């Protein structure tokens, strides 16, 4: 679960901004809060509103960028490729900062790093409670002893284990995160207790899923594909529930060479599915050019199926359709069914930009409402960056689940919560939002100044 995220000097963010999933003072919709982990509860949903180019997508991209650095790192001697805030010359000489406060495996952590295009300047990992924090490691290149492994060394008291940890720390390239280095250097095979580092790494790998507008959700269904019939029945029920006109679905076996997906992507997915310690990810749903495939592992075998839809036909029992023959809206629903199923499995954080694309407003509303109504005993989060104002109602969301982005007079993104406004629980807030009370709407100019248009 995501508790808080801090970003500074990254794309449209200049000064440090905090996006928080900590509940406010409100008592309504208490089932929107998770069960406490060491006395800390978080919200299960949040929707971020704002005008075009206000910074909603940049917040999502910042979260995604940090995940990429943790999991993939940077090649030797490569620059860290990103943009600082460009509208203040001083920012080009200053460092950037990303920090995640998270819950995973029954613990709360604060993990973050300060960086520029050449190097990681600082990096830290703490276990946190409501009243205290415990250092696991800290890195600061400006100090003589740049790594403080005190918390890790206390848990690994054998001389050879301490030496190995210190060796890996000292050998961590200046442009790579220590968290990534611990994973890629197989430290867990040589050191008896690095549980906290692995907890945080696996949160990025398995729990945090960021979906940008052009992305397809290509992990999906974090459980072993033991019962195809049950899985297909789930798809059928959801597709009928959302009124797609589809009467059934099926899986057609297919060989890897018949899949219209780049070979590198197939090989990458196969490798991820075959990793034993990847917290039981054993199946993947992958959509490419609106054709949907199921890739699954049974034993040591990787199996491929094409997902087909069924429509009742005059003159014969049924007609099979490739999903590329379905509408964009239907394909978006097909994309979101694995997301909804994963959310209700628990321990997932989905951050989705422009979820409403190609979908009716009523359907988006119902997707969010369905998740919240079925997740009372589930710890998962659905976080959306959206223009869909029908979501902006206190019938659906708490005040602390509604966030806005707006740019100041210098072009820097600011983020703030509806919780900051004194609004009654029964107040209809969508109209106030569209009228500009919360600022996060476009400022449309004067038509008379459009000199390039012909006069009527």
Secondary structure, 3 states (H helix, E strand, C coil): CEEEEEEECECCECCCEEEECCCCCCCCCHHHECCCECCECCECEEEEEECCCCCHHHHHHHHHHHHHHHHCCCCCCCCCCCCCCCCCHHHHHCCEEEEEEEEECCEEEEEEEEECCCCEEEEEEEEECCCCEEEEEEEECCCCCCEECHHHHHHCCCHHHHHHHHHHHHCCCCCCCHHHHHHHCCHHHCCCCCHHHHHHHHHHHHHEEEECCCCCCCCCCCCCCCCHHHHHHHHHHHHHHCCCCCCEEEEEECCHHHCCCCHHHHHHHHHHHHCCCCCCCCEEEEEECCEEEEEEEECCEEEEEEEEEEEEECCEEEEEEEHHHCCHHHHHHHHHHHHHHHHHHCCCEEEEECCCCCCCHHHHHHHHHHHHHHCCCCCCEEEEECCCHHHCCCCCCCHHHEEEEEECCCCCEEEEEHHHCCCCCCCCHHHHHHCCCCCCCCCCCCHHHCCCCCCC
